[in-house]
């Protein structure tokens, strides 16, 4: 019995279906791998969180801070607590789904190029290394930093082309002067020479690398340090604050607090350590 192999060249329709199927399978594989990474590292995040919280509380206590208005802003690091009330008006939009174009750019930036979080410098490749992942991030994410995805339908093309496009064109020109341009910029760099249409702007918002920042999940969405949760003046310089100076100030403040307490005990019999013996 002879076996024959079908060598018929696939029709354009079949070839296109095969390409879509391959792209879909790659997207599913990537999604499942990211889900597995999150599941594998959630335990690590939960284990580290209490230590970070306890360390912060201990440092605050050691420095003699009450975390209220009684802390002296002229002589010690102090806490300014405020309540942010925000009402955001979003235009009608589809339920958020990762487009295939976004998924491709996201994967290129976070996994293939292994770009670091703008704040803590952890990368996809170092998520599992405690020494290089100080905040216990579990995954790398991309943040729409110029225009949020949910606002895409509210953008006025004339305003975008007047206020945003010139800067994008300059950025594209600078990339060319630096040599070989990363292919992920090709789609939109080719469009920056003339005004963008509404559809092009919506696509730019969705997946242009000029509108995406790589952040770890902590500095993207965490309640106290995430860009979606705190004001930008506080979020922005997190990677610039001198931790050594802060640590030394906390230690010095703690020593001053201890000295003041010792002096107060000497002056006041109420604050003196109780002497050994029967307590009446």
N, C-alpha and C positions, 0 to 999 in steps of 0.2 A: 504494500500500500504506500503510495507516494503522498507526502505532505507538501502542500504548496503554501507559500507566504504571500499575503496580499500586499503588493507593492504599489497599489494605486495611490497616486499623489492626492492628498486631501484637498477638498474644494476650499475656496477662500472662506466659506461659511464655517466648515468644520475646523479649519485652522484657527479662525477667530474664536470659536467656542473652546478649543483646546487651550488657547492662550489665556482666555478669561478663566478657565478652570484651573490652570496652573497658578495664575495670580491669586485666585481665591484660596487655593490650597496653601500657598505661601503665606497669605495673610492670616489664615486660621492657625497655621503652625506657629507663626510669630506671636499671635494673641495667646495661644495656649502656653507657649514658653514664658511669656510675661506673667500670665496667671500663676504658673508654677513657681516662678521666682518670688512673686508676692507671697504665696502660701508658705514657701520654704523660709522666708525671712520675717514673716509676721511674728513668729515666736521670738526671734532676736530683738525686734523692736519692742515688744511687750516686756522683755526681760531688762532692757536697758532703760526704759522710761522711768521706773522708780528711782534708779540711781541718779539720773539727771535731775529729777525733781527734788530729791533729798539733798543733792549737792547744792542746788540753787537756794533752797531754804536754809541750809546750813551756812552758806556764805553770807546770806543776808543777815542771819542771826548773829554770826560772828562779827560782822561789821557794825553791829548795834543799830541796824536799820529797822524801823517800824513799818516801812513801806507805806507811809502816810505823809501828811503835810508837816509833821514835826521834824522830818529829816531835813538837815540844813543843806540847801543847794549850793552854798558858797564853800563848804569845807568837805563835803563827801558826795560820793555817788548817791543818787537819790532816785526815787520812783515817782513818775508822773503818771497817774492813772486817769484815764478819760473814757467816756462812753461814746462810741461812734454810732450815730443814728443815720442810716443811709436808706434812701429809696431810689432804686434803679428802675428806669422805664425802658423796657425792651420792646422792640417791634415784634409783630408775629413772625414766628420762624418754625421750621421743621424741628422735630425731636432730634437732639444731637446724635449724630452717627459719625463714626470715623469714615471719611471718604477714602477711597483707595489711594488717591494722590496724597492725602495727609498721612496715611499710614506709611507710605513709601518714604516721604521726607522725614517723618518722625524716626523711622527705623534707621535711616541714613545718618541722622544727626546723633541719635542716642546710642546706637549699637555699632554700626559700621565705623563711624568716625569717633565713637566713644568720647563725645564731648563732655566736659565736666559741668557740674552744677555751678552756676555763676556765683553762688554764695559760699558753699562749703567745699567745692572742688571734687566731691565724690563723683565717680564715673560708673557706668554700667559694669565695667570690668572689676571695680573695686567695692561693689556693694557688700560683698561677703567678707571684706577685710575690716576688722574692727578699728584698726589704727588709721585707716583711710576713710572711714565712714563714721565720723564722730557723732552725728545726729541720728544714727540708726535708720537711715533711709532704706526703703524696700524696693523702690523702682525709680527710674528716670522718666521724666515727663517733659512735655513741651508746652510752654505758656504763650498764648497770643498776647504779646505785650503792647503793640501799638493800637490795634483794634480787636476787642473781644469778639469771639465767633458769634455770639448771640446778638451783637449789634450790627452785623454785616448788612442787614436789610435796611438799616436806618442811615447808611452813609450816602451823602450827596456827592455824586461824581465830580461836579465842578469844584467843590470844596476840597475833596481829596486830591484832585489834580493840581490845585493851587497851593495847598499847604504841605502835602506829603510827598507827592511825586518828584519835585525837584531834588529833595534830599535822597530819594531812592536812586535817581539817575546819577547823582554824584557818587553814591556808594558803589554803584555798578562800574562806573568809570575807574574808581580807585582799585577795584578788584582786578580790572584788566591790567593796570600798571604794575601790579604786584606779581604778574606772571599767570600761570595756569589757573583758570577759574574753576572752582568746584562745580561739577555738572548740576548739582541741585539748584543752582541759581539760574541756569540757562533759560528756563521757561519764562521767567518774569523779567530778567535783565533785557531780553529781546523786546519787551513791551514798553520799557521805560522811556523810549524816545518820543512817544506821543501820548496824548491823554488816554487814560484807561476808561473802558466802558463800565457800566454797572456790573455786568456779569464778570468781567475781568477783575474788578475790585473784590467781588465776593469770593472769587477763586483765590485771589491774593490773600485775603483775610484767612481763608481756610488753611492754606498750606504753603504760603511763601516763607522760605527760611528768613527773609527780612522781617517777618512778623512773628517769628518764633524764637523763644529763649529756651535753652535747656536748663531745667531745674530738677532737683530731686523732689520726691513727693512731699518731704517735710517743708522745704522752703517754697513749695508751690501752694500747699493747701493747709498746713498746720495752723491751729488756732492762734498761736502766739508769734510765729515767725514766718508764716506763709504769705506770699504776695497777695493772695485773695482775701486775707484775713486782717492784715494790719496796714496802716498808712505807709505810703512810699517813703516819706522822709525817715521813717524808722527802719523800713525793710531795706532800703537802698544801701546804706553803709555797713551792713552786718559783716561783710568780708573785710572791712577796713579798720574796724575798732581794734585798738591795741589791747589784747587780752592780758598781756603781761602787766601793763600799767593798771588795768582794772584789778587784777589779782593782788598787786602790791598795795593798791589803795584799800582794798578790802581788808588785807592783813593789818595795815597801819591803823585803819579805823577800828578794827577789832582790838588792837593793843590799847588804843586810846580809851575805848569803852571799858576795857578791863581795868585800866589805871583809874579811870573816874569812879568805877564801882568800888575799887579798893579804898580810894580816898573817902568815899561817902561812908563806907562801913566804919572807918576809923573815927569819923566825926559823929556818927549817929549810933547810939546803942541799939536801936531797933533793927539796924541792918547788919549788926555783928553776927558772926557765926555763933550758933548756940554752943555753950560749953557742955562738956561731958557730964553726965550725972542724971539724976532723976528729973524727969519732966513733970512739972506740976500742972 
